[in-house]
Amino acid sequence: MREFFKVLKFPTLLLLLFVTLNTCKEKQKESFVNLNSIEKIQKRGTLIAVMDYNSTNYFIYRGEPMGYQYELLQLLADHLGVKLEVKVENDIDRNFEMLQNGECDIIGINLTVTKERSKLIDFTYPHSQTRQVLVQRKPENWKKLSNGKLEEELLRNQLDLAGKVIYVQKGSSHAQRMYNLSDEIGDSINLIEQTDKEVEELIELVANGEIEYTVADENVAMVNQIYYPILDVKTAVSFPQNLAWGIRKGDELLKKEIDAWLKDFKKSSKYALIYSKYFKNPRSVRIVESDFYAITSGKVSNYDDYIKKYSKDIDWDWRLLASLIYQESRFKPNVKSWAGAFGLMQLMPTTARRFGVNRNSPPEKHIKAGVDFIKWLDKRFENRGITDEEEKVKFVLASYNVGLGHILDARRLAEKEGKDPDVWEKNVDEYILKKSNPKYYKDPIVKYGYCRGSETYNYVYQILDRYEHYKNIIPET
């Protein structure tokens, strides 16, 4: 081998080394590309779903993420043993682009299964079935009309759609159905495809009399009819159709896993309850009309103004502080924990006295006191060299939950075992979990003893996860 390198000139040797290194990199890249999606998802630790936000699929109500698609995908992520990461995009064409570009693993919306779409993506086993219906407005005096007279005022025959102006979401199966129907009836339907409005927004325009017609899936249309009784959604414009999720073409292992899970799950009472909760629940109108239905109100709680005001004192996004308060008290100012913590911020009595509040203090004072405590914790970590703001937030959240001492113990343990004491995820968080193990909490460098670390570990994750949901739907200001 030595003789071989002797005969090579220096530039040739460099070229050989360069080619060898690049070959190794390409092999590593290729090995990652060739991983099936389940392996990628599990290696990453997250299932990335792109969803649309509306009154059935995904929304925030009283500070909590909810929705039919959201709940199903959360359960799928649990089945796969990973976390769910949600990206929001109401443009259907963009959903397809994100899937093809690898920006997400699954399109988690009501995708109608069609031949045209099957050329671009693979569909999972259907999560539900529905048909498309015409959404139209009843006459203003509809309550006074007899059933027969009311029927005369409404379109019931698909042939009568000829020449009508119908608004639909661009790229939707509703648009394609209207084009097909226009050919079938031999006369043109004046179709206007909207790029900036999704189905429920178009339904609202019909209800308000701003447009005459749109088309929607029947289950979604019937939910919206609860909100807007003036709507009529009885005229079907398609046969029953399957609704499914979309995954990348040829992703057979992921499809097989999801299909098997869905087939089994759809037989369960839990699936029936989730479906009824969003599509058959007359009380759902209270959610949409509530001040805490974030899609329309932009609100999380009664205390948003105070949260926005005092979040500036710690330079936090107000939605992050709101997520912490939800975690602590569910925005209930009079709640008291088994350990004695009380109020919106769930301060312990000693901490509350230190920052000037008691059980009778008004909610604004409690929020200010909690923020002052956060400011105090933030300073402690800044003094210990944690300057990365995102990392510092995680340490502050953990300390808010379990106390500064336990987190400092976890940092010392992490450093002792070669982990980075200034990084939370996959470093210090592992040692807050281990502080319930005698091997670790009895270590001489541990000053604060036993800690039930799983609660703190989950606390940090849940606040940050909810914060991401808030950012998806609720405006920053």
C-alpha positions as CSV (number, residue, x, y, z in Angstrom):
1,M,0.0,0.0,0.0
2,R,2.9,2.4,0.8
3,E,4.4,1.7,-2.7
4,F,1.0,2.5,-4.2
5,F,0.9,6.0,-2.5
6,K,4.5,6.7,-3.5
7,V,3.7,6.4,-7.2
8,L,0.7,8.7,-6.9
9,K,1.3,12.4,-7.4
10,F,-0.1,14.7,-4.7
11,P,-3.0,16.1,-6.7
12,T,-4.0,12.6,-7.7
13,L,-3.9,11.5,-4.1
14,L,-6.2,14.4,-3.1
15,L,-8.6,13.6,-5.9
16,L,-8.7,10.0,-4.8
17,L,-9.4,11.0,-1.2
18,F,-12.1,13.5,-2.3
19,V,-13.9,10.8,-4.4
20,T,-13.7,8.3,-1.5
21,L,-15.2,10.8,1.0
22,N,-17.9,11.8,-1.4
23,T,-18.7,8.1,-2.1
24,C,-19.1,7.6,1.6
25,K,-21.4,10.6,1.9
26,E,-23.5,9.5,-1.0
27,K,-23.9,6.0,0.5
28,Q,-25.0,7.5,3.8
29,K,-27.5,9.8,2.0
30,E,-28.7,6.9,-0.1
31,S,-29.2,4.7,3.0
32,F,-31.4,7.4,4.5
33,V,-33.3,7.9,1.3
34,N,-33.9,4.1,1.1
35,L,-35.4,4.0,4.6
36,N,-39.1,3.3,4.4
37,S,-41.3,6.1,5.8
38,I,-42.1,4.2,9.0
39,E,-38.4,4.0,9.8
40,K,-37.9,7.6,9.0
41,I,-40.9,8.6,11.1
42,Q,-39.7,6.5,14.1
43,K,-36.1,7.7,13.7
44,R,-37.3,11.3,13.7
45,G,-39.7,10.6,16.5
46,T,-42.6,12.6,14.9
47,L,-45.4,12.0,12.4
48,I,-45.7,15.2,10.4
49,A,-49.2,15.8,9.1
50,V,-50.5,18.7,7.0
51,M,-54.1,19.6,7.9
52,D,-56.6,22.4,7.3
53,Y,-58.2,24.3,10.2
54,N,-62.0,24.5,10.4
55,S,-64.8,23.6,12.7
56,T,-64.5,19.9,12.3
57,N,-60.9,19.0,11.4
58,Y,-58.6,21.0,13.6
59,F,-59.3,24.0,15.8
60,I,-58.5,25.5,19.3
61,Y,-61.4,25.6,21.8
62,R,-60.8,26.9,25.4
63,G,-57.1,26.6,24.9
64,E,-57.2,22.9,23.8
65,P,-56.5,21.6,20.3
66,M,-59.4,19.6,19.0
67,G,-60.9,18.2,15.8
68,Y,-61.9,15.0,14.0
69,Q,-58.7,14.7,12.0
70,Y,-56.6,15.9,14.8
71,E,-57.8,13.3,17.2
72,L,-57.5,10.5,14.7
73,L,-54.0,11.5,13.7
74,Q,-53.0,11.8,17.3
75,L,-54.1,8.2,17.9
76,L,-52.3,7.1,14.8
77,A,-49.1,8.8,16.1
78,D,-49.6,7.0,19.4
79,H,-49.9,3.7,17.6
80,L,-46.6,4.4,15.8
81,G,-45.0,5.3,19.0
82,V,-44.2,8.9,18.0
83,K,-45.3,12.5,18.6
84,L,-47.7,14.2,16.2
85,E,-46.5,17.4,14.5
86,V,-49.1,19.5,12.7
87,K,-48.6,21.8,9.8
88,V,-51.5,24.0,8.7
89,E,-52.2,24.6,5.0
90,N,-55.7,25.2,3.7
91,D,-54.6,25.2,0.0
92,I,-55.2,21.7,-1.3
93,D,-52.7,22.0,-4.1
94,R,-50.1,23.1,-1.6
95,N,-50.9,20.0,0.5
96,F,-49.9,17.8,-2.4
97,E,-46.7,19.8,-3.0
98,M,-45.7,19.4,0.7
99,L,-46.2,15.7,0.5
100,Q,-44.2,15.3,-2.7
101,N,-41.4,17.5,-1.3
102,G,-41.1,15.5,1.9
103,E,-42.4,18.4,4.1
104,C,-44.9,16.1,5.6
105,D,-45.6,12.4,5.9
106,I,-49.4,12.4,5.4
107,I,-52.2,14.7,4.2
108,G,-54.6,14.5,7.1
109,I,-57.8,16.0,5.7
110,N,-61.0,14.8,4.0
111,L,-59.5,13.8,0.7
112,T,-62.1,12.4,-1.6
113,V,-60.7,9.3,-3.3
114,T,-60.6,9.9,-7.1
115,K,-58.8,8.4,-10.1
116,E,-57.1,11.6,-10.9
117,R,-55.6,12.0,-7.4
118,S,-54.6,8.3,-7.4
119,K,-52.2,9.1,-10.1
120,L,-50.4,11.5,-7.8
121,I,-50.6,10.0,-4.4
122,D,-51.7,6.8,-2.6
123,F,-54.8,6.8,-0.4
124,T,-55.1,5.1,2.9
125,Y,-58.0,2.9,3.9
126,P,-61.0,5.3,4.1
127,H,-61.5,7.0,7.5
128,S,-65.1,7.9,6.6
129,Q,-67.6,8.1,3.7
130,T,-69.8,10.9,2.5
131,R,-71.4,12.4,-0.6
132,Q,-71.2,15.9,-2.0
133,V,-74.2,18.2,-1.6
134,L,-75.2,21.6,-2.9
135,V,-75.2,24.2,-0.2
136,Q,-77.9,26.8,-0.9
137,R,-79.8,29.4,1.1
138,K,-83.5,29.1,2.0
139,P,-85.7,32.1,1.4
140,E,-85.9,34.6,4.2
141,N,-89.5,33.6,5.1
142,W,-88.7,29.9,5.1
143,K,-90.1,29.3,8.6
144,K,-93.5,30.4,7.4
145,L,-93.6,28.3,4.2
146,S,-95.2,24.9,4.0
147,N,-92.9,22.1,3.1
148,G,-94.2,21.9,-0.4
149,K,-93.8,25.6,-1.0
150,L,-90.3,25.6,0.5
151,E,-89.3,22.7,-1.8
152,E,-90.5,24.7,-4.8
153,E,-88.1,27.5,-3.9
154,L,-85.0,25.2,-3.7
155,L,-82.9,23.4,-6.3
156,R,-83.5,19.7,-6.1
157,N,-82.6,18.5,-9.6
158,Q,-79.0,18.4,-10.7
159,L,-80.1,19.5,-14.2
160,D,-81.2,22.8,-12.7
161,L,-77.6,23.7,-12.0
162,A,-77.1,24.5,-15.7
163,G,-76.2,28.2,-16.0
164,K,-75.9,28.7,-12.2
165,V,-72.8,30.3,-10.6
166,I,-71.2,28.0,-8.1
167,Y,-68.2,28.8,-5.9
168,V,-65.8,26.0,-4.9
169,Q,-62.4,25.6,-3.3
170,K,-59.7,25.5,-6.0
171,G,-58.2,22.0,-6.4
172,S,-61.0,20.3,-4.4
173,S,-62.9,17.2,-5.5
174,H,-66.0,19.5,-5.5
175,A,-64.5,21.5,-8.4
176,Q,-63.8,18.3,-10.3
177,R,-67.3,17.0,-9.6
178,M,-68.9,20.2,-10.9
179,Y,-66.8,20.0,-14.1
180,N,-67.9,16.4,-14.6
181,L,-71.6,17.3,-13.9
182,S,-71.4,20.1,-16.4
183,D,-70.5,17.6,-19.1
184,E,-73.1,15.1,-17.9
185,I,-76.0,17.6,-18.1
186,G,-74.7,19.0,-21.5
187,D,-74.8,22.6,-20.3
188,S,-72.2,24.7,-18.6
189,I,-72.1,25.4,-14.9
190,N,-70.4,28.7,-14.2
191,L,-67.8,27.5,-11.8
192,I,-65.7,30.0,-9.8
193,E,-62.7,28.3,-8.1
194,Q,-61.5,30.2,-5.0
195,T,-57.8,30.0,-4.1
196,D,-58.1,32.0,-0.8
197,K,-61.2,30.4,0.7
198,E,-61.8,26.9,2.0
199,V,-65.1,25.1,2.1
200,E,-66.4,26.4,5.4
201,E,-65.6,30.0,4.5
202,L,-67.6,29.5,1.3
203,I,-70.5,28.0,3.3
204,E,-70.5,31.1,5.5
205,L,-70.7,33.3,2.4
206,V,-73.8,31.4,1.3
207,A,-75.4,31.7,4.7
208,N,-74.7,35.5,4.6
209,G,-76.2,35.8,1.2
210,E,-73.0,36.9,-0.4
211,I,-72.9,34.0,-2.9
212,E,-75.8,31.7,-4.0
213,Y,-74.2,28.3,-4.1
214,T,-71.2,26.2,-3.0
215,V,-70.6,22.4,-2.8
216,A,-69.4,20.6,0.3
217,D,-69.1,17.1,1.8
218,E,-72.4,16.2,3.4
219,N,-71.0,15.6,6.9
220,V,-69.3,19.0,6.9
221,A,-72.4,20.7,5.4
222,M,-74.7,19.2,8.0
223,V,-72.5,20.5,10.8
224,N,-72.5,24.0,9.3
225,Q,-76.3,23.8,9.0
226,I,-76.5,23.7,12.8
227,Y,-74.7,27.0,12.9
228,Y,-76.7,28.5,10.0
229,P,-80.3,27.1,10.0
230,I,-81.0,29.2,6.9
231,L,-78.9,26.8,4.9
232,D,-80.3,23.8,2.9
233,V,-78.0,20.9,2.3
234,K,-80.4,18.2,1.0
235,T,-79.5,18.2,-2.7
236,A,-76.9,15.5,-3.4
237,V,-74.6,16.2,-6.4
238,S,-72.6,12.9,-6.2
239,F,-72.9,9.3,-5.2
240,P,-71.4,8.3,-1.8
241,Q,-67.6,8.7,-1.8
242,N,-64.7,7.5,0.3
243,L,-62.7,10.0,2.3
244,A,-59.1,9.1,3.1
245,W,-55.6,10.4,4.0
246,G,-53.0,10.8,1.4
247,I,-49.4,9.4,1.5
248,R,-46.6,9.4,-1.1
249,K,-47.0,7.2,-4.1
250,G,-45.4,3.8,-3.6
251,D,-45.1,4.1,0.2
252,E,-46.3,0.6,0.7
253,L,-45.1,-0.1,4.2
254,L,-46.6,3.0,5.6
255,K,-49.9,2.4,3.8
256,K,-50.0,-1.2,5.0
257,E,-49.4,0.0,8.6
258,I,-52.0,2.8,8.5
259,D,-54.6,0.6,6.7
260,A,-54.3,-2.2,9.2
261,W,-54.7,0.3,12.1
262,L,-57.6,2.1,10.6
263,K,-59.5,-1.1,9.7
264,D,-59.3,-2.2,13.3
265,F,-59.9,1.2,14.9
266,K,-63.0,2.0,12.8
267,K,-64.7,-1.1,14.4
268,S,-64.2,0.4,17.9
269,S,-66.6,2.4,20.0
270,K,-63.9,5.1,20.4
271,Y,-64.0,5.8,16.7
272,A,-67.8,6.0,16.8
273,L,-67.6,8.5,19.7
274,I,-65.1,10.7,17.9
275,Y,-67.1,10.8,14.7
276,S,-70.3,11.6,16.6
277,K,-68.6,14.2,18.7
278,Y,-67.7,16.3,15.6
279,F,-70.4,15.4,13.0
280,K,-73.5,14.4,15.0
281,N,-73.3,16.6,18.1
282,P,-75.9,19.4,18.1
283,R,-74.0,21.1,21.0
284,S,-71.1,21.7,18.6
285,V,-72.8,25.0,17.7
286,R,-71.9,26.3,21.1
287,I,-68.2,25.8,20.3
288,V,-68.3,27.8,17.1
289,E,-70.3,30.6,18.7
290,S,-68.1,30.7,21.8
291,D,-65.6,33.5,22.4
292,F,-63.1,30.8,22.9
293,Y,-63.4,29.2,19.4
294,A,-60.0,30.5,18.3
295,I,-60.5,30.3,14.5
296,T,-63.1,33.1,14.6
297,S,-62.3,34.9,17.9
298,G,-58.5,34.7,18.0
299,K,-59.0,34.2,21.8
300,V,-57.7,31.5,24.1
301,S,-59.1,32.7,27.4
302,N,-60.8,35.6,29.3
303,Y,-57.3,36.7,30.3
304,D,-55.7,37.2,27.0
305,D,-55.2,40.9,27.4
306,Y,-53.3,40.4,30.7
307,I,-51.3,37.6,29.2
308,K,-50.3,39.7,26.2
309,K,-49.4,42.6,28.6
310,Y,-47.2,40.7,31.0
311,S,-45.6,38.4,28.4
312,K,-43.7,41.4,27.2
313,D,-41.9,41.6,30.6
314,I,-40.2,38.3,29.8
315,D,-40.0,38.7,26.0
316,W,-42.2,35.6,25.5
317,D,-44.7,35.1,22.7
318,W,-48.0,35.5,24.6
319,R,-49.2,32.2,23.2
320,L,-46.4,30.4,25.0
321,L,-47.4,32.0,28.3
322,A,-51.0,31.1,27.6
323,S,-50.0,27.5,27.0
324,L,-48.3,27.4,30.4
325,I,-51.3,28.9,32.1
326,Y,-53.6,26.4,30.4
327,Q,-51.3,23.6,31.6
328,E,-51.4,24.9,35.2
329,S,-55.0,25.9,35.7
330,R,-57.0,25.4,32.5
331,F,-57.7,29.2,32.9
332,K,-59.7,28.5,36.1
333,P,-58.7,31.2,38.6
334,N,-60.1,29.5,41.7
335,V,-58.5,26.0,41.2
336,K,-56.3,24.6,44.0
337,S,-54.0,21.6,43.6
338,W,-53.5,18.7,46.1
339,A,-50.1,20.2,46.9
340,G,-51.5,23.6,47.8
341,A,-50.7,25.6,44.7
342,F,-53.5,28.0,43.7
343,G,-54.7,30.5,41.1
344,L,-54.2,30.8,37.4
345,M,-50.5,30.4,37.7
346,Q,-50.7,27.7,40.4
347,L,-48.1,29.3,42.6
348,M,-47.2,27.6,45.9
349,P,-48.0,29.6,49.0
350,T,-44.4,30.5,49.7
351,T,-43.7,31.6,46.1
352,A,-47.0,33.5,46.0
353,R,-46.1,35.5,49.1
354,R,-42.7,36.2,47.7
355,F,-44.2,37.8,44.6
356,G,-47.0,39.6,46.4
357,V,-50.2,37.6,45.9
358,N,-52.6,35.4,47.8
359,R,-55.8,33.4,47.1
360,N,-57.9,36.6,47.0
361,S,-55.7,38.5,44.6
362,P,-57.4,39.3,41.2
363,P,-56.4,37.2,38.1
364,E,-54.2,40.0,36.7
365,K,-52.1,40.1,39.9
366,H,-51.7,36.3,39.7
367,I,-50.5,36.5,36.1
368,K,-48.0,39.3,37.0
369,A,-46.7,37.3,40.0
370,G,-46.3,34.2,37.8
371,V,-44.4,36.2,35.2
372,D,-42.2,37.7,37.9
373,F,-41.4,34.2,39.0
374,I,-40.6,33.2,35.4
375,K,-38.3,36.2,35.1
376,W,-36.5,35.2,38.3
377,L,-36.0,31.6,36.9
378,D,-34.8,33.0,33.6
379,K,-32.1,35.0,35.4
380,R,-30.9,32.0,37.3
381,F,-30.2,30.1,34.0
382,E,-28.7,33.1,32.3
383,N,-26.3,33.4,35.2
384,R,-25.4,29.8,34.6
385,G,-24.4,30.3,31.0
386,I,-27.5,29.2,29.1
387,T,-27.8,32.0,26.5
388,D,-29.8,30.2,23.8
389,E,-33.3,31.6,24.3
390,E,-35.2,28.5,23.1
391,E,-33.2,26.2,25.3
392,K,-33.5,28.6,28.3
393,V,-37.3,28.5,27.9
394,K,-37.3,24.7,28.3
395,F,-35.2,24.9,31.5
396,V,-37.5,27.6,32.9
397,L,-40.6,25.6,32.1
398,A,-39.2,22.5,33.8
399,S,-38.1,24.6,36.9
400,Y,-41.5,26.2,37.0
401,N,-43.0,22.7,37.4
402,V,-40.6,20.9,39.7
403,G,-38.4,23.6,41.2
404,L,-35.0,25.0,40.3
405,G,-33.0,22.6,42.5
406,H,-34.1,19.4,40.8
407,I,-33.2,20.9,37.4
408,L,-29.8,21.9,38.6
409,D,-29.4,18.3,39.8
410,A,-30.3,17.0,36.4
411,R,-27.8,19.3,34.8
412,R,-25.0,18.0,37.0
413,L,-25.9,14.4,36.3
414,A,-26.0,15.1,32.6
415,E,-22.6,16.8,32.6
416,K,-21.1,13.9,34.7
417,E,-22.2,11.4,32.1
418,G,-20.9,13.3,29.1
419,K,-24.2,15.0,28.1
420,D,-24.6,18.7,27.4
421,P,-25.9,20.5,30.6
422,D,-27.1,23.5,28.5
423,V,-29.4,21.4,26.2
424,W,-32.7,20.1,27.3
425,E,-33.9,17.6,24.7
426,K,-32.0,14.2,24.7
427,N,-29.6,15.6,27.3
428,V,-30.8,17.1,30.6
429,D,-34.4,15.8,30.1
430,E,-33.0,12.2,30.3
431,Y,-31.7,12.9,33.7
432,I,-34.8,14.5,35.1
433,L,-36.4,11.2,34.2
434,K,-33.7,9.3,36.0
435,K,-34.1,11.2,39.2
436,S,-36.7,8.7,40.3
437,N,-34.1,6.0,40.1
438,P,-32.1,5.5,43.4
439,K,-28.9,5.0,41.3
440,Y,-29.2,8.6,40.3
441,Y,-31.0,10.5,43.1
442,K,-28.5,9.0,45.6
443,D,-25.5,10.2,43.6
444,P,-23.3,12.5,45.8
445,I,-23.7,15.4,43.3
446,V,-27.5,15.3,43.7
447,K,-28.5,17.9,46.3
448,Y,-32.3,17.7,46.2
449,G,-33.0,13.9,46.2
450,Y,-35.9,12.0,44.6
451,C,-38.0,13.6,41.8
452,R,-40.9,12.1,39.8
453,G,-39.3,13.3,36.6
454,S,-41.8,11.9,34.2
455,E,-44.3,14.6,35.2
456,T,-41.8,17.4,34.5
457,Y,-40.6,15.7,31.2
458,N,-44.2,15.6,30.0
459,Y,-45.0,19.1,31.3
460,V,-42.4,20.7,29.1
461,Y,-43.3,18.7,26.0
462,Q,-47.1,19.4,26.5
463,I,-46.7,23.1,26.9
464,L,-44.4,23.4,23.8
465,D,-46.6,21.1,21.8
466,R,-49.8,23.1,22.7
467,Y,-47.9,26.3,21.9
468,E,-47.2,25.0,18.3
469,H,-51.0,24.4,17.9
470,Y,-51.7,28.0,19.2
471,K,-49.2,29.3,16.6
472,N,-51.0,27.3,13.9
473,I,-54.3,29.0,14.5
474,I,-54.1,32.0,16.7
475,P,-52.7,35.3,15.5
476,E,-49.5,36.6,17.2
477,T,-51.1,39.9,18.0
